[in-house]
Amino acid sequence: MVHSASHFTVPFLLVGIVLLLFGRKLFWLFVAVAGFVVGVEAARYLFPHQTELFNLAVALALGFVGALLAVFLQKVAIVVGGFIGGGYLAAALGAPVLGSAGLRYPGVWVCFLVGGILGAILLFIFFNWALIILSSMQGAHLILRGFAAPPHYFTIFFFVLAVIGIVIQATTYRRLPAVGKE
């Protein structure tokens, strides 16, 4: 779940770059990507004997539902997107520390639940800043996943990319009108 390359290397890389640089402006994309990425992982776990094409279809469906939520039910999408984005990041970043790298380990689910709750609360209360931080972190993670970054450099590269995304998005946030609520 954490640093592995996948069959979706180029899409992860491209979407990661877009989220890193424009996540706040493209809230619907943030929620869609959160649904897609979690869908990729969940489909592999829930349907282990299915083809990659089937897993991709499940992930795309979850991403599409996320995008629809973001467009039509923004408050629900804020909570759901924060939960999924925060949960995924917490599981992806916390699993190596706990020594568990797959969805079958309880530590990953605890990280997901705690990160999800924190992500939902933060995104709901501090929408723009939380969106900047979460989308930058999610973008950084997807970029590194696309490159299959070496585990011993992953953390350093992750934080450097996340800070770059936060700085870029924060400078545009100060100049542009708000997308969501304050």
Backbone hydrogen bonds, N-H to C=O, Kabsch-Sander energy under -0.5 kcal/mol:
donor,donor_aa,acceptor,acceptor_aa,energy
9,T,6,S,-0.8
12,F,8,F,-2.6
13,L,9,T,-2.5
14,L,10,V,-2.9
15,V,11,P,-2.8
16,G,12,F,-2.3
17,I,13,L,-2.0
18,V,14,L,-2.2
19,L,15,V,-2.8
20,L,16,G,-2.5
21,L,17,I,-2.1
22,F,18,V,-3.1
23,G,19,L,-1.6
26,L,22,F,-1.7
27,F,24,R,-0.6
29,L,26,L,-0.7
30,F,26,L,-1.9
31,V,27,F,-2.3
32,A,28,W,-2.4
33,V,29,L,-3.2
34,A,30,F,-2.3
35,G,31,V,-2.2
36,F,32,A,-2.6
37,V,33,V,-3.2
38,V,34,A,-2.2
39,G,35,G,-2.1
40,V,36,F,-2.4
41,E,37,V,-1.8
42,A,38,V,-3.2
43,A,39,G,-2.7
44,R,40,V,-1.5
45,Y,41,E,-1.6
46,L,42,A,-3.7
47,F,43,A,-2.5
50,Q,47,F,-1.7
55,N,51,T,-2.2
56,L,52,E,-2.7
57,A,53,L,-2.2
58,V,54,F,-2.3
59,A,55,N,-2.4
60,L,56,L,-2.9
61,A,57,A,-2.3
62,L,58,V,-2.2
63,G,59,A,-2.4
64,F,60,L,-2.6
65,V,61,A,-2.3
66,G,62,L,-2.3
67,A,63,G,-2.3
68,L,64,F,-2.5
69,L,65,V,-2.5
70,A,66,G,-2.3
71,V,67,A,-1.9
72,F,68,L,-2.8
73,L,68,L,-0.5
73,L,69,L,-2.2
77,A,73,L,-2.9
78,I,74,Q,-2.5
79,V,75,K,-1.7
80,V,76,V,-3.0
81,G,77,A,-3.3
82,G,78,I,-2.3
83,F,79,V,-2.5
84,I,80,V,-3.0
85,G,81,G,-2.9
86,G,82,G,-2.5
87,G,83,F,-2.5
88,Y,84,I,-2.9
89,L,85,G,-2.3
90,A,86,G,-2.4
91,A,87,G,-2.5
92,A,88,Y,-3.0
93,L,89,L,-2.6
94,G,90,A,-2.5
95,A,91,A,-2.0
98,L,94,G,-1.9
99,G,95,A,-0.9
100,S,95,A,-2.4
105,Y,102,G,-1.3
108,V,105,Y,-1.0
109,W,105,Y,-1.1
110,V,106,P,-2.4
111,C,107,G,-2.4
112,F,108,V,-2.5
113,L,109,W,-2.7
114,V,110,V,-2.7
115,G,111,C,-2.9
116,G,112,F,-2.5
117,I,113,L,-2.4
118,L,114,V,-2.4
119,G,115,G,-2.8
120,A,116,G,-2.6
121,I,117,I,-2.4
122,L,118,L,-2.9
123,L,119,G,-2.6
124,F,120,A,-2.0
125,I,121,I,-2.5
126,F,122,L,-2.8
128,N,181,K,-0.7
130,A,126,F,-3.2
131,L,127,F,-2.7
132,I,128,N,-2.3
133,I,129,W,-2.4
134,L,130,A,-3.3
135,S,131,L,-2.5
136,S,132,I,-1.8
137,M,133,I,-2.4
138,Q,134,L,-2.9
139,G,135,S,-2.6
140,A,136,S,-2.5
141,H,137,M,-2.4
142,L,138,Q,-2.4
143,I,139,G,-2.4
144,L,140,A,-2.3
145,R,141,H,-2.2
146,G,142,L,-2.4
147,F,143,I,-1.8
148,A,144,L,-1.0
149,A,144,L,-1.9
153,Y,150,P,-1.8
154,F,150,P,-1.3
155,T,151,P,-0.6
157,F,153,Y,-2.6
158,F,154,F,-3.1
159,F,155,T,-2.4
160,V,156,I,-2.2
161,L,157,F,-2.7
162,A,158,F,-2.8
163,V,159,F,-2.4
164,I,160,V,-2.2
165,G,161,L,-2.6
166,I,162,A,-2.7
167,V,163,V,-2.7
168,I,164,I,-2.5
169,Q,165,G,-2.8
170,A,166,I,-2.6
171,T,167,V,-2.1
172,T,168,I,-1.6
173,Y,169,Q,-2.0
174,R,170,A,-1.7
175,R,171,T,-0.7
176,L,172,T,-1.7
